[in-house]
Amino acid sequence: MINPERLWSRLERLGEIGKAEGGGVIRLSFTKELREAKELVTSYMKEAGLLVWEDEVGNLIGRKEGKNPDASVVLTGSHIDSVFHGGNFDGPLGVLAAIDALQSMNEQGIETEHPIEVIAFTDEEGARFSFGMIGSRGVAGTLTQKDLEQRDKEGISIAEAMKADGLNPESIGRAARRPEKVKAYIELHIEQGKVLETQKLSAGIVTGIAGPLWQKFIIEGEAGHAGATPMAIRQDALVAAAKIMLAIETEAGRNGTTVGTVGQLDVKPGGINIIPGRAEFTLDLRDTDEAVRDEVETRIREQAYDICEKQGVRLTIEDLQRVTPVPCADSVKKAVEEAFDIVGLEKTYLPSGAGHDGMQFKDLCPMGMVFIRSKDGISHDPAEWSSKDDCADGANILCQTLLTLAVQKVNETID
């Protein structure tokens, strides 16, 4: 079992780095605040008795050797960068809980067949460059030189920021792992939703990570005078948009697993006394099952074109992003289930609607996740909170899962 007081004190201490005026923390990638956070986490890794280094994309790694150092490695971790005015648990919990798990193993003299590595991944959030999961993409071997051309608001590219941080952007390929060298990946994270809180449970088993489909709907009608144009002959773009949004709400809510969100809306000309001639809005559609998500998309699309035809307006739908959902591996979920039994917690299952580093490993290794309860479902906000007891429950589940995954003999396989 892990040390709850030690884990909690480390979470509090890390939360002091990057404290922002107005609340929360701001630790963006390749900044002095993140460097300070890395130095603190490095000290914790060394206290845990781990071998510590940074790889070519800036991932901070701590390794506990196994009985067979040539055996495939079990990976765990999360990230310590933040969004603007973020909380203290999103990311840091997974890193610090993993460190405490390995430290507790060492303190108890527990050896594993396979080595275990905890990774604090570079820039999961994407807050600085609007391009996230840099570190996990590097480990998965999918990070490209083209990706490093992304720039922040100051015009600094990822490559330039890496150089300023002492890294060589030309060497990112060396961070990639080979599938035969990685046995599995398991991550502990806060839920960032209300499912566990509603069920009055401290932790849950993640079934998969939803893949977001982002689209822009552009509706072109005809602007006109609000008082001089009869209702029957209007070509109101906003009315059509509103009807499509209602269709999105209905269709996304039919199956209980899909979620659909209209997060941006722009209306032109925008006058109080002008009929909207143009409306643009975005759709974020997610499900852990790609076929289910795409079926919902088809129904929304068909209804949207039908609505616009009846309203006498033109519709264009642009794909902005289409990400494949990633299911959690049955083998890793089984190890997590065993951990729940050992810790003595009731099991429940839920999907991850948010993206996480583990989704980058779909072609690298079996992947799984554990969630703990988030108070009021709040995340990416200074009010983000998970209790000390829930953090301890999650960390103990993580520890037991790591033992199950890493104790297996080298000639045993995991699917």
N, C-alpha and C positions, 0 to 999 in steps of 0.2 A: 504493500500500500504506500501511497505517496505521503508527503508531509504537507498537510493543508495550510498550516500557518506560514511555512516557508513559501509556498506557492502564492498565497495571498499577499504577503509582504513584497514579493517580487513584482506582482501585478501593480501594486500601489506605487512602488518605486519607479517602474518603467513609465507609469502614467504621469510622472512629474516631468518627463522629458518632452519638450515641445508643447508645453501648456500654452494655450493661446488666449490672448485678450478677447473677452467675449465668451469664453468657455470652451471646453474640449481641448483636444490636442491636434497639432498640425505637424506631422512628420512625413514629408514628401521624400521621394527617392533622390539619392545623391545630394543630400543637403547636410549641413552641420548637425541638425537635429537628429537625422537618421544615423549619422556617424556616431553621435554620442550614444544613441540607443544601442547601436551595434556593439560599442565598447562595453556597455553595461551587460548585455546579453552574453558577450564573450566571457566576461568574468564569471557569470553563472555557469556557463558551459565548463569552464576550467575548474570551478568549485565541484562540479559534478564528476570530475575525473575524465572528461572527454578530450579527445584529440580535436583541435579547433583550427579551421582555416576558412578563407573565402575563395570561392571559385571564380571563373573568368567573367561571370555576369554579376558578381557581387553578392551571390548567395552566401550567407553565413552558415557554416556547417559544423556540427559537433558529432563525433563518432565514438560509439562504444564498441570495442572489438568483440567479435564472437570467438568461440573455440576454434572455428575454422575461418581465418581472415579472408580466405579466397572464396568463401561462400557468397551467394547473392545477398545483397543488403536489403533490409527492411527500412523503408523511409517513413518519416513522420515530420510534422511541423506545420507551419502556417506563415504568417508575415507580421512584421512590426511597423510597416509604413501605415499611414492613415489617410483618410479623406480630410478635407478641410473641416475643422471643428468636430473631429470624430471622438469616439469613446475609447475606453481603456481596455475593452475586452475583445473586440473584433480583430482577430489576428494574434495579438500577444498571448491570449489564453492557450492557443494551440502550440505555440513555441515554448512557453514557460512550463506548461503542464508536461510536455514531452521531456524537457530538461529535467524536471523533478522526478519523472518516472525513471529515467536512466540513472539519476543520482541515487534514488532509492534502491534500485537494483544493485548498484555498486556498494552501497552501504550495507546491504543485506547479503552481499557475497553471491549474488545470483549471476550465473553465467548463461549465455545463450549460444546456440550453435551458430546462428547467423549474426553478423554485425548489425547494429542499428544506428542510423544517422538521423539526427534532428536538423531540419533546415529552416532557417528564417529566410524566406524567399524574397527576392528583390521585387519591389513595386507590384504587389498584387492589385492594389486599388486602382491604379491608373489615374490618380488625381492630378498629377503634374503634367503628364504628356497626353492625356486622354487615350492612353494605350497601356493596358494593364497586363499583369501576369508575366512580366519580363523574366523573372527568375525561373519560374516553372516552365515557361517556354524554352528557356535555355537548357534546362535539365532534360526536357523532352526532345530536344534537338530540332525544334520548329521555329526558333528565333532566327530572323534573317537580317542581313545588313540593311535591307530596305526598311525593315521595322525600325531600325535605329535612326532613321531620318526623321521620325516624328519629333515635333518641336513643342516646347512649352509656350506660355504666353509671352515670355521674354525673348522668344526666338531661338532658344538653346535646344539643340537636338539631343536625343538620348545618347548618341555617340559622343558628343562634346561633353555632356555631363559625366559620362563614364570616364573619359580621359581626365577630367578635373578631379575625379575621385580615385585616381590612380589605377584605373583599369584600362586594358587594351581592347577596344571594340573589335579589332581584327581577329581576336582569339576566342570569340564567343562559342565557336564550335567545339572547343575543348571542354565546355561545361556539360555537354550532352552525355547521357548515360546510355548504355546498351541494354536492351531488354533482358538478355540472359544474365546481366549483373544486378538486376533489381527484382526482388521477390514480390514486394507489395508496397502500397502506400496507404497510410491511415492518418486521418486528420481529425482533431477535435476543434469544434467551433461553436460559437453561440448561434442559436437558431435564427435570430433576426426576424422573428415572427411570433405569433401568439398560440401556436398549436399546442406546444408542451404546457404552457401556462394554463390554457383552457382545460387541458386534460389533467392538470394538477400533478404533472410528472416532471422530475428534474432532468431527465435525459431521454434521448430517442435515437433510434437507428435510422440512418439516412438510406433511402432506397435508390436515389440517383440525383444528379444535378441537372436541372432544367436547362434547355438550350433556348436562348432568346431569339426570337424573330422580330426584327425592327423594320417597320415600314413607315413611309410617309404617304398620306392621302392628300392629294391636291384636287380641290373642287373649284371649277370655274363656272360662275353663273353670269349675272348681269347686275351691276350696281344701278341703283335708281333712287329717286326721291321717296323718303319714307311716307310722306303724306299724299303724294300725287299718283302712286302706283297701286292699283287695286290688288288685293290679295290673290285673286284668281289668275293673274297674268305675271306674277313675280317669278324670277329665276334666282331665288335666294340660296346662295352657296352655304350659308351657315345652317339653314334649316335642314338641308341635305346632310351636312356634317353631323348635326345633332341626331338625326335618325340613324345614321350609320353607327354612331357611338352607342346608341341604345341597342342596336343589333350586336355590337361587340360585347356589351355587357351581358346580353342574353345568351349568345352562343358560347362565350368563354365560361359561363357559369353552369352549363348543362351537365358536364361530366364529373365535376368535383375535383379534377386534377389540373385542368388548364386555368391559367390566369391571363387576363388581358387588361392592359392599362393604356389610356390615352393621357400622356404626360405633357404634351405641348400642343397649343392651339394658337393659330395666328389668323386674324380676320382683317380683311382689307375691303374698302378704304378705312374702316375703323371709326367712322363718324356716328354719333348718336342718332342722327336723322338720315342715315344713308343705308339702303338695303345692301347687305354684304355681297360683293361681286366675286370674292375669292376667299376660300377658307382652306387652310392647311392644318393638318394635325398628324401626330405620330401615333403609332401603335406598337406596344411592346407585348408580344404574345409568347407565352412560355408553357412548356410541359416537359416532363421527364421522358415522355414517349414521343418521338418525332412524328410517327404516323398519326397519332392522335392530334398533336399540335397542327400538323399540316391539313388534317381533315377539318378542324375548326377554322383554319385560315380560309379554306376553300368555301365554306359556308358563308363566312363574313364577306369574302370577295364577291360572291354571287349576289348576295343581298345588297351590297354597296352599289354595284352597277345597276341593279334593278331600281333601287331608290333614286339614283341620280337620273336615270332615264325618265322616271315618272315626274321628277322635279324639273326636268328640262335643263339640267346642268351637265357639265362634262367632268369626268373623273379620270385621274391618273394615279396609279399606285406604284410607288418606287420601293424596291428592296434596299434597305440600308445595311442590314446585317442578318445573316442566317447561320446560327450556330447549332451544331448537332448536340442534342442532349447526351449525357454520359451516365449510364446506369452504374450503380455500385456493384462490384463483383460479388457473386454469391459466396465465394470462399472467404472473402474478407468480412462480409456480413455474418457469416457463421462464426467467425472468430469473435466478432463483436457480441453476438448473442451469447456465446459462452462466457464472455466477460461480464455481461449483465447478470448472468446466473451466479457467478462467483462473487460479485459485489453485492448481490441481493436486491437488485432493482427490477421493477416491472418493465417489461419490454413494450415498446410501441414503435411504429414505423411512420416515417414522413419523408416527403421529398424536399430537396433544397431548391427553392425558387431563385436564390442568388447564385452567382458564379463563384467558384473557388479554384485554387491552384490545382487541385486534384483532377479537374476536368481536362487539364492538359496532358494527363498521363494515360489517356484511353488506349493508346497504342504502345505504351511503355510497360505497364504492369497492372495487375489487379489493384483496384482502388476502392476505398471505403471511407465513410465519415461517421462521426458521432456528433450530435447536437446536444447542447444543454439549454435550459430554459432562459429566455430573455424577458426581463420585467416589462410588461406592457407591450412587448414586441418591438421595442424601440432600438434602433441601431443607426450608425452613422450620425450620431448626435451626442452632445455632452451628457444627456440623460440615460444613455446606454448603461444597462446594469444587469449583472448576474450575481447571485448570492455566493458567499464563501462556501456554503455547503454544496451548492450545485456545481461550482467549479471543482470542488474536491471529488464529487461523484463522477464528473466527466473525466477528470485526471486519472482516477482509479480504474475506470473502464478502459481508458487509453492504455494504461500500464499493463493491464491484464491482456488486452488485445495484442500489444507488442510482444508479450511473452509467448502467447500462443503462436503468433506468426514466426517468431525468431527462434523458438525452441525446436521446431521441426528439424529433422535430420536433413542433410544436404540432398539426399537422393529422394526425398519426398517432394512432390510437386504441389503447386497451388494454382488453381485455374482462374 
